[in-house]
């Protein structure tokens, strides 16, 4: 039987991308038989699925995850990156401690499940390796450890534990094979549980829909329900339909059985709740405001087919580590990202494959946005304007989700096409990421710039980065107004930056004190952040008087905001006050 899986909400599209990835992987690896090679077909509106292939998907699903998140590969790659460094006597002390930690952390997990006297001795003896003379021993231990962790049963167990806890439980509750009671299952056990919990219901529900649609005999329907009597949703139907005519059964389906929220033409025997998709799901018993036709037992009806598609969402997304917060408040979390657009499914698939490749290369967000915009095949303003990114961090145990939408209106698309590479000068990396994400959320990145300047003052970072952040923010503001030629305002921002540089040089010549520059920068930054123009101009006037210089007329912008807003004027000057003289800076200021 062929069914249409049409694109709709982002979580459905995420699931469709994941389903297609698993199918392609299974087909290429020979997990899915050749006779089913055309069972999943890309259509402009989504996927056409031949349900005969469903029993083969569970094994492909788990083998895909085992390869994608292989603990053996991850740990061996880490160790390979340190082998040459540990051979260097100068780097030995620092590197050997990292190597020992990698082997120790994973080794303890291995011996927990697979007692191994040789590995246990290695973990014990490894503590004695402290001197460079022991380099050959640590290299031998690395070789032995790689051999152990690459054993199929070891890698399978560790990898299952990892992706179930770190990846899948960000998406789902403790259902089916994700329940803690199923932790002892091996690959075959997981495949069997997947089939029983997800494939079996889909096959049953679709067969019921087909029989009701094509038969003229209640006997055939009742016989089918009797055959599937172990399937919970059919137990009530068997009782209810026993003495009904075909017409009464069809009326019952139309009036008494809910249709799916996500695939509207499918019968819904389940609920869209947190155990099915925890990032935005709500527990059924608490879903007082979500009752569907006042049905408290099925407040958000979901079909078994939609439930299966959602199970592929983690594979359809791109998983990456993201830093949240700044400096001491920084925390690393595992996020899932997705590119959503109103284009065809082929383009949605292509964009998310591209997004995934770029994230694997650790490309910064500005490069990712720029390349995805450049890759829009149709130069249609509608297509670009309906392109957006979303990412979320979800913790099922604490019932917490951080969900961010990053929209890309046309003015930002034009900006990224022309100027995205300029953002590379914003370093450290985390400030660039925060800057871009603020912009994509439609928020003013001025708070990122204030934090960036304060960090540069506090840690004496003499870099071009803050100036670039100030200039690019101003460019974005100009693009938002519909201005495409930003050369005039660029010159004004550059002039303010150079004023700050000149004053810095004057202060350093007269006092030779970096502390004086730092003190002035703090005062100016506090005034700028508070929006206090009077305090800023008073401090500025004193600086110029002490340097015996006339104040530039360009600072009138700070008062009247005719060409530049106060924040741009103030921050461009402060950025100049903090920057040292570098050749690459001069080139960028003039760019």
C-alpha positions as CSV (number, residue, x, y, z in Angstrom):
1,X,0.0,0.0,0.0
2,X,1.3,3.5,-0.9
3,X,0.6,6.4,1.4
4,X,1.3,10.1,1.1
5,X,3.4,11.8,3.8
6,X,2.9,15.4,3.2
7,X,5.1,18.2,4.6
8,X,3.5,20.5,7.2
9,X,4.8,21.5,10.6
10,X,8.5,21.6,11.2
11,X,8.5,18.5,13.4
12,X,6.8,16.5,10.6
13,X,9.3,17.8,8.1
14,X,12.1,16.9,10.4
15,X,10.7,13.4,10.7
16,X,10.4,13.1,6.9
17,X,14.0,14.1,6.4
18,X,15.1,11.5,9.0
19,X,12.9,8.8,7.4
20,X,14.5,9.5,4.0
21,X,18.0,9.5,5.4
22,X,17.5,6.1,7.1
23,X,15.9,4.6,4.0
24,X,18.8,5.8,1.8
25,X,21.3,4.6,4.4
26,X,19.6,1.2,4.6
27,X,19.4,0.9,0.8
28,X,23.1,1.7,0.3
29,X,24.3,-0.6,3.1
30,X,22.2,-3.5,1.9
31,X,20.0,-3.5,5.0
32,X,16.9,-2.9,2.9
33,X,16.3,-5.4,0.2
34,X,16.6,-4.4,-3.5
35,X,13.0,-5.2,-4.1
36,X,12.1,-2.3,-1.8
37,X,14.6,0.2,-3.4
38,X,11.8,2.4,-4.7
39,X,9.6,2.2,-1.6
40,X,10.4,5.8,-0.5
41,X,10.0,8.3,-3.2
42,X,10.6,12.1,-3.0
43,X,7.7,14.2,-4.2
44,X,7.4,18.0,-4.3
45,X,5.0,17.8,-1.4
46,X,6.9,15.3,0.7
47,X,7.3,11.5,0.5
48,X,5.4,8.7,-1.0
49,X,5.8,5.6,1.1
50,X,5.2,2.0,0.2
51,X,4.3,0.4,3.5
52,X,5.7,-3.0,2.5
53,X,9.2,-1.6,3.5
54,X,8.1,-0.7,7.0
55,X,9.3,-4.0,8.7
56,X,12.8,-3.3,7.3
57,X,13.2,0.2,8.7
58,X,13.8,-0.6,12.4
59,X,17.2,-2.3,11.7
60,X,18.3,0.5,9.3
61,X,17.2,3.0,12.0
62,X,19.4,1.6,14.7
63,X,22.4,0.8,12.5
64,X,22.3,4.3,11.2
65,X,22.4,5.6,14.8
66,X,25.2,3.2,15.7
67,X,27.3,4.5,12.9
68,X,26.5,8.1,13.4
69,X,27.2,8.2,17.1
70,X,29.8,5.4,17.4
71,X,31.5,5.8,20.7
72,X,34.5,3.7,19.5
73,X,35.0,6.1,16.5
74,X,34.6,9.2,18.6
75,X,37.1,8.1,21.3
76,X,39.6,6.7,18.8
77,X,39.5,9.9,16.8
78,X,40.1,11.9,20.0
79,X,43.1,9.8,20.8
80,X,44.5,9.9,17.3
81,X,44.5,13.7,17.6
82,X,46.9,13.5,20.6
83,X,49.3,10.8,19.4
84,X,51.8,13.1,17.7
85,X,51.5,15.7,20.5
86,X,52.3,13.2,23.3
87,X,55.5,12.2,21.4
88,X,56.6,15.8,21.8
89,X,58.5,16.1,25.2
90,X,57.4,19.7,25.7
91,X,53.7,18.9,25.3
92,X,53.9,15.5,27.0
93,X,52.8,16.5,30.5
94,X,49.6,18.3,29.5
95,X,48.7,15.9,26.7
96,X,49.2,12.6,28.7
97,X,46.7,13.7,31.3
98,X,44.1,14.3,28.6
99,X,44.8,10.9,27.1
100,X,44.6,9.2,30.5
101,X,41.2,10.8,31.2
102,X,39.8,9.7,27.8
103,X,40.9,6.1,28.4
104,X,39.8,6.1,32.0
105,X,36.3,7.6,31.5
106,X,35.4,5.2,28.7
107,X,37.3,2.3,30.2
108,X,35.3,2.4,33.4
109,X,32.1,2.2,31.4
110,X,33.4,-0.8,29.5
111,X,34.4,-2.9,32.6
112,X,31.0,-2.1,34.1
113,X,29.3,-4.2,31.4
114,X,32.2,-6.4,30.1
115,X,34.7,-7.4,32.9
116,X,38.1,-7.3,31.4
117,X,41.2,-8.0,33.7
118,X,43.6,-6.7,31.0
119,X,41.7,-3.4,30.8
120,X,41.3,-3.1,34.5
121,X,45.1,-3.5,35.0
122,X,45.7,-0.9,32.3
123,X,43.4,1.6,34.1
124,X,45.3,0.9,37.3
125,X,48.8,1.1,35.9
126,X,48.1,4.1,33.7
127,X,48.1,6.3,36.9
128,X,51.9,5.8,37.2
129,X,52.7,7.3,33.8
130,X,53.9,10.8,34.5
131,X,57.3,11.2,32.8
132,X,58.3,11.5,29.2
133,X,60.3,8.2,29.5
134,X,57.0,6.4,29.7
135,X,55.8,7.6,26.3
136,X,56.1,4.2,24.8
137,X,53.9,2.7,27.5
138,X,51.1,5.3,26.9
139,X,51.3,4.6,23.2
140,X,50.9,0.9,23.9
141,X,47.9,1.6,26.1
142,X,46.3,3.7,23.4
143,X,46.7,0.8,20.9
144,X,45.3,-1.7,23.4
145,X,42.4,0.5,24.4
146,X,41.4,1.2,20.7
147,X,41.4,-2.6,20.1
148,X,39.0,-3.2,23.1
149,X,36.6,-0.3,22.4
150,X,36.3,-1.3,18.7
151,X,34.9,-4.8,19.6
152,X,31.4,-5.0,18.2
153,X,29.6,-5.8,21.4
154,X,31.5,-3.1,23.3
155,X,30.9,-0.3,20.8
156,X,27.2,-1.4,20.4
157,X,26.5,-1.2,24.1
158,X,28.3,2.1,24.7
159,X,26.8,3.7,21.6
160,X,23.2,2.5,22.4
161,X,23.6,4.0,25.9
162,X,24.9,7.3,24.5
163,X,22.4,8.0,21.8
164,X,19.4,6.8,23.8
165,X,20.3,9.1,26.8
166,X,21.8,12.1,25.0
167,X,20.0,12.2,21.7
168,X,16.7,10.3,21.7
169,X,15.6,11.3,25.2
170,X,15.7,15.0,24.1
171,X,12.9,14.1,21.8
172,X,10.8,11.5,23.5
173,X,9.7,10.2,26.9
174,X,10.5,6.7,28.2
175,X,8.4,4.9,25.6
176,X,9.0,1.6,24.0
177,X,12.8,0.8,23.7
178,X,13.6,4.1,25.5
179,X,12.2,2.9,28.7
180,X,14.9,2.2,31.4
181,X,13.6,-1.4,31.7
182,X,14.8,-2.0,28.1
183,X,18.4,-1.0,28.7
184,X,19.5,-4.6,28.5
185,X,18.3,-5.1,25.0
186,X,20.8,-5.8,22.2
187,X,20.5,-4.7,18.6
188,X,18.0,-7.4,17.7
189,X,16.0,-6.7,20.9
190,X,15.8,-3.0,20.0
191,X,14.7,-3.9,16.4
192,X,12.0,-6.2,17.7
193,X,10.7,-3.6,20.2
194,X,10.6,-0.9,17.5
195,X,8.6,-3.1,15.2
196,X,6.1,-4.1,17.9
197,X,5.6,-0.5,19.2
198,X,5.7,1.5,16.0
199,X,5.5,-0.6,12.8
200,X,2.8,-3.1,13.9
201,X,0.3,-0.2,14.8
202,X,0.8,1.6,11.5
203,X,0.3,-1.6,9.5
204,X,-2.9,-2.4,11.4
205,X,-4.4,1.1,11.2
206,X,-3.7,1.4,7.5
207,X,-5.2,-2.1,6.8
208,X,-8.3,-1.1,8.8
209,X,-8.7,2.1,6.7
210,X,-8.3,0.1,3.5
211,X,-10.8,-2.6,4.4
212,X,-13.4,-0.2,5.5
213,X,-13.0,1.8,2.3
214,X,-13.1,-1.2,-0.1
215,X,-15.3,-3.9,1.5
216,X,-19.1,-4.3,1.5
217,X,-19.1,-7.0,4.1
218,X,-19.2,-6.4,7.9
219,X,-18.0,-10.0,8.2
220,X,-14.7,-9.1,6.6
221,X,-14.2,-6.2,9.0
222,X,-15.2,-8.2,12.1
223,X,-12.9,-11.0,11.0
224,X,-10.0,-8.6,10.6
225,X,-10.6,-7.1,14.1
226,X,-10.8,-10.6,15.6
227,X,-7.5,-11.5,13.9
228,X,-5.9,-8.3,15.4
229,X,-7.6,-8.6,18.8
230,X,-4.3,-8.1,20.7
231,X,-4.0,-4.6,19.3
232,X,-5.4,-2.4,22.1
233,X,-7.2,0.3,19.9
234,X,-9.2,-2.4,18.1
235,X,-10.6,-4.0,21.2
236,X,-13.3,-1.3,21.7
237,X,-14.0,-1.2,17.9
238,X,-14.6,-5.0,18.0
239,X,-17.3,-4.6,20.6
240,X,-18.8,-1.4,19.1
241,X,-19.0,-2.7,15.6
242,X,-20.2,-6.2,16.2
243,X,-23.8,-5.6,15.2
244,X,-23.4,-2.5,13.0
245,X,-24.0,-2.3,9.3
246,X,-21.4,-1.0,6.8
247,X,-23.1,2.4,6.7
248,X,-23.2,2.6,10.5
249,X,-19.5,1.6,10.8
250,X,-18.6,4.4,8.3
251,X,-20.7,6.9,10.2
252,X,-19.0,5.8,13.4
253,X,-15.6,6.4,11.8
254,X,-16.7,9.9,10.7
255,X,-18.3,11.0,13.9
256,X,-16.6,9.0,16.7
257,X,-13.0,8.5,15.7
258,X,-10.7,11.5,15.7
259,X,-8.5,12.4,12.7
260,X,-4.8,13.0,13.1
261,X,-3.5,16.5,13.8
262,X,-0.5,16.1,11.5
263,X,-1.9,13.8,8.7
264,X,-5.5,14.9,8.5
265,X,-6.9,11.9,6.6
266,X,-5.6,9.3,9.0
267,X,-7.4,7.7,11.9
268,X,-6.0,8.8,15.3
269,X,-5.8,6.3,18.1
270,X,-2.9,8.1,19.9
271,X,-2.1,11.5,21.4
272,X,0.4,14.2,20.6
273,X,1.9,14.3,24.0
274,X,5.3,14.7,25.7
275,X,6.2,11.0,25.5
276,X,5.7,11.1,21.7
277,X,7.5,14.4,21.1
278,X,8.7,16.0,24.3
279,X,10.1,19.4,23.0
280,X,6.5,20.8,22.6
281,X,4.3,18.0,23.8
282,X,2.1,18.3,26.9
283,X,1.1,15.5,29.3
284,X,-2.4,14.3,28.4
285,X,-3.7,14.6,31.9
286,X,-2.6,18.2,32.1
287,X,-3.8,19.3,28.7
288,X,-6.9,21.1,29.9
289,X,-6.7,23.8,27.2
290,X,-6.1,21.4,24.3
291,X,-9.2,19.3,24.3
292,X,-10.2,18.3,20.7
293,X,-13.9,18.6,20.4
294,X,-14.1,18.5,24.2
295,X,-12.6,15.0,24.2
296,X,-10.5,14.9,27.4
297,X,-9.3,11.3,26.6
298,X,-7.8,12.3,23.3
299,X,-7.0,16.0,23.6
300,X,-4.5,16.1,20.7
301,X,-5.3,13.1,18.4
302,X,-2.4,11.5,16.6
303,X,-2.2,8.6,14.1
304,X,0.2,5.8,14.4
305,X,1.7,6.9,11.1
306,X,2.5,10.4,12.4
307,X,3.9,8.8,15.6
308,X,6.3,6.7,13.5
309,X,7.4,9.7,11.4
310,X,8.1,11.7,14.6
311,X,10.4,8.9,15.7
312,X,12.7,9.8,12.8
313,X,12.9,13.5,13.8
314,X,16.3,13.1,15.7
315,X,17.8,11.8,12.5
316,X,16.3,14.5,10.4
317,X,17.7,17.2,12.6
318,X,21.4,18.3,13.0
319,X,22.8,17.7,16.5
320,X,25.5,20.0,17.8
321,X,26.9,21.4,21.0
322,X,26.1,25.1,21.6
323,X,27.4,27.5,24.3
324,X,24.7,29.5,26.0
325,X,25.4,32.5,28.1
326,X,28.6,34.4,28.2
327,X,31.9,34.2,30.2
328,X,31.3,32.8,33.7
329,X,27.6,32.2,32.9
330,X,28.4,30.0,29.9
331,X,26.9,26.6,29.7
332,X,27.2,24.0,26.9
333,X,24.1,22.2,25.7
334,X,23.3,19.7,23.0
335,X,21.0,21.3,20.5
336,X,19.0,20.0,17.5
337,X,18.7,22.3,14.5
338,X,16.6,22.3,11.4
339,X,16.1,24.5,8.3
340,X,12.5,25.1,7.4
341,X,11.2,26.6,4.2
342,X,8.2,26.5,2.0
343,X,10.1,25.1,-1.0
344,X,9.8,21.5,-2.3
345,X,10.7,18.6,-0.1
346,X,13.8,18.0,-2.3
347,X,15.1,21.5,-1.4
348,X,14.2,21.1,2.3
349,X,16.3,17.8,2.2
350,X,19.2,19.5,0.3
351,X,19.3,22.4,2.7
352,X,19.3,20.3,5.8
353,X,22.0,18.0,4.4
354,X,24.1,21.1,3.6
355,X,23.4,22.5,7.1
356,X,24.5,19.2,8.6
357,X,27.7,19.1,6.6
358,X,28.6,22.7,7.6
359,X,27.9,22.0,11.3
360,X,30.1,18.9,11.2
361,X,32.9,21.2,9.9
362,X,32.2,23.5,12.8
363,X,31.4,26.4,10.5
364,X,30.2,29.5,12.3
365,X,26.6,30.5,12.0
366,X,27.3,33.5,9.7
367,X,28.9,31.1,7.1
368,X,26.0,28.7,7.4
369,X,23.4,31.3,6.8
370,X,25.3,32.9,4.0
371,X,25.9,29.5,2.2
372,X,22.3,28.4,2.6
373,X,21.0,31.7,1.2
374,X,23.4,31.5,-1.7
375,X,22.2,28.0,-2.4
376,X,18.6,29.0,-2.9
377,X,17.9,27.6,-6.4
378,X,15.0,29.8,-7.2
379,X,15.8,33.5,-6.9
380,X,12.3,34.0,-5.6
381,X,11.8,36.5,-2.8
382,X,9.0,34.4,-1.5
383,X,11.3,31.3,-1.1
384,X,14.0,33.3,0.6
385,X,11.6,35.2,2.8
386,X,10.1,31.9,4.1
387,X,13.4,30.4,5.0
388,X,14.1,30.1,8.7
389,X,16.1,28.1,11.1
390,X,15.0,26.6,14.4
391,X,16.9,24.9,17.1
392,X,16.0,23.5,20.5
393,X,17.4,22.0,23.6
394,X,15.0,19.7,25.5
395,X,15.4,17.9,28.8
396,X,12.6,15.4,29.3
397,X,13.4,14.7,32.9
398,X,13.1,18.4,34.0
399,X,10.3,19.1,31.5
400,X,12.3,22.0,30.0
401,X,12.7,23.1,26.4
402,X,14.6,26.1,24.9
403,X,13.2,26.6,21.4
404,X,14.6,29.3,19.1
405,X,13.2,30.4,15.8
406,X,15.6,32.4,13.5
407,X,13.7,34.0,10.6
408,X,15.5,35.3,7.5
409,X,13.6,38.3,6.0
410,X,14.7,39.6,2.7
411,X,16.8,42.5,4.0
412,X,18.8,40.0,6.0
413,X,19.2,37.7,3.0
414,X,20.6,40.6,1.0
415,X,22.9,41.5,3.9
416,X,24.3,37.9,4.3
417,X,24.8,37.6,0.5
418,X,27.0,40.7,0.5
419,X,28.7,41.0,3.9
420,X,28.6,37.7,5.8
421,X,32.3,37.1,5.5
422,X,33.0,40.4,7.4
423,X,31.7,38.8,10.5
424,X,34.7,36.5,10.6
425,X,36.7,39.2,12.3
426,X,34.4,39.0,15.4
427,X,36.5,36.8,17.8
428,X,36.2,34.9,20.1
429,X,33.8,32.6,18.1
430,X,31.0,32.8,20.8
431,X,30.4,36.5,20.3
432,X,30.0,36.0,16.5
433,X,27.4,33.2,17.2
434,X,25.5,35.3,19.6
435,X,25.6,38.4,17.3
436,X,24.2,36.4,14.3
437,X,21.5,34.6,16.4
438,X,20.3,37.9,17.9
439,X,20.0,39.3,14.4
440,X,18.1,36.3,13.1
441,X,15.7,36.5,16.0
442,X,14.9,40.1,14.9
443,X,16.6,41.4,18.0
444,X,19.1,44.2,18.3
445,X,22.6,42.7,18.9
446,X,23.6,45.8,20.8
447,X,23.7,43.9,24.1
448,X,26.2,41.4,22.5
449,X,28.3,44.4,21.5
450,X,28.2,45.8,25.1
451,X,29.3,42.5,26.5
452,X,32.0,42.1,23.9
453,X,33.4,45.6,24.6
454,X,33.4,44.9,28.4
455,X,35.2,41.6,27.8
456,X,37.8,43.3,25.7
457,X,38.3,46.0,28.4
458,X,38.5,43.5,31.2
459,X,40.8,41.0,29.5
460,X,42.8,43.6,27.5
461,X,41.8,42.1,24.1
462,X,43.2,44.6,21.6
463,X,41.3,43.4,18.5
464,X,39.4,44.7,15.5
465,X,36.4,42.6,16.5
466,X,34.3,45.1,18.4
467,X,34.6,47.7,15.6
468,X,33.4,45.1,13.0
469,X,30.5,44.2,15.3
470,X,29.5,47.9,15.5
471,X,29.9,48.4,11.8
472,X,27.9,45.3,10.8
473,X,25.1,46.1,13.2
474,X,24.9,49.5,11.5
475,X,24.9,47.9,8.1
476,X,22.0,45.6,9.1
477,X,20.0,48.6,10.4
478,X,20.6,50.4,7.1
479,X,19.5,47.3,5.1
480,X,16.4,47.1,7.2
481,X,15.5,50.7,6.2
482,X,15.9,49.6,2.5
483,X,19.4,51.2,2.1
484,X,21.7,49.0,0.0
485,X,24.6,51.4,-0.5
486,X,26.1,51.6,3.0
487,X,29.4,53.3,2.0
488,X,28.5,56.7,3.5
489,X,27.6,55.4,6.9
490,X,30.6,53.0,6.8
491,X,32.9,56.0,6.4
492,X,31.3,57.7,9.4
493,X,31.7,54.6,11.6
494,X,35.3,54.2,10.4
495,X,36.0,57.9,11.2
496,X,34.6,57.5,14.7
497,X,36.8,54.4,15.2
498,X,39.9,56.3,14.0
499,X,39.1,59.1,16.4
500,X,39.2,56.5,19.2
501,X,42.5,55.2,17.9
502,X,44.0,58.7,17.8
503,X,42.9,59.6,21.3
504,X,44.3,56.2,22.5
505,X,47.7,57.1,21.0
506,X,47.6,60.6,22.6
507,X,46.8,59.2,26.0
508,X,49.6,56.5,25.7
509,X,52.1,59.2,24.6
510,X,51.3,61.5,27.5
511,X,50.9,59.0,30.3
512,X,52.1,55.6,28.9
513,X,49.3,54.1,31.1
514,X,47.1,51.4,29.7
515,X,45.1,51.6,33.0
516,X,44.1,55.2,32.1
517,X,42.7,54.0,28.7
518,X,40.9,51.2,30.5
519,X,39.3,53.6,33.1
520,X,38.1,55.9,30.3
521,X,36.7,53.0,28.3
522,X,34.7,51.7,31.2
523,X,33.2,55.2,31.9
524,X,32.3,55.7,28.3
525,X,30.8,52.1,28.0
526,X,28.7,52.6,31.1
527,X,27.3,55.8,29.7
528,X,26.6,54.2,26.3
529,X,24.9,51.2,27.8
530,X,22.7,53.5,29.9
531,X,21.9,55.6,26.9
532,X,23.2,58.6,28.8
533,X,24.3,61.0,26.0
534,X,25.2,63.9,28.4
535,X,27.5,61.7,30.6
536,X,29.1,60.3,27.5
537,X,29.7,63.8,25.9
538,X,31.0,65.2,29.2
539,X,33.6,62.5,29.5
540,X,34.5,62.8,25.8
541,X,35.0,66.6,26.1
542,X,37.3,66.1,29.0
543,X,39.4,63.5,27.1
544,X,39.8,65.8,24.1
545,X,40.7,68.8,26.3
546,X,43.3,66.8,28.2
547,X,44.8,65.7,24.9
548,X,44.7,69.3,23.7
549,X,42.7,68.4,20.6
550,X,39.5,69.9,19.1
551,X,36.5,67.6,19.4
552,X,35.4,66.3,15.9
553,X,32.0,67.6,14.6
554,X,31.1,64.0,13.8
555,X,30.2,63.5,17.5
556,X,27.1,65.7,16.8
557,X,25.6,62.5,15.6
558,X,25.6,61.3,19.2
559,X,23.3,64.2,20.1
560,X,21.1,64.5,17.0
561,X,21.3,60.9,15.7
562,X,20.8,62.1,12.1
563,X,23.0,59.6,10.3
564,X,24.0,57.2,13.1
565,X,22.3,56.2,16.3
566,X,23.9,57.0,19.6
567,X,25.0,53.4,20.3
568,X,26.9,53.2,17.0
569,X,28.7,56.5,17.6
570,X,29.6,55.6,21.2
571,X,30.6,52.0,20.5
572,X,32.6,52.8,17.4
573,X,34.7,55.3,19.4
574,X,35.2,52.9,22.3
575,X,36.3,50.1,19.9
576,X,38.9,52.5,18.5
577,X,40.0,53.4,22.0
578,X,40.7,49.7,22.7
579,X,42.4,48.7,19.4
580,X,46.1,48.5,18.8
581,X,47.7,49.2,15.5
582,X,47.6,46.2,13.2
583,X,48.0,46.0,9.5
584,X,45.0,43.7,9.0
585,X,42.9,46.2,11.0
586,X,43.8,49.0,8.7
587,X,42.8,47.0,5.7
588,X,39.5,46.1,7.3
589,X,38.7,49.6,8.5
590,X,39.1,50.8,4.9
591,X,37.1,47.9,3.4
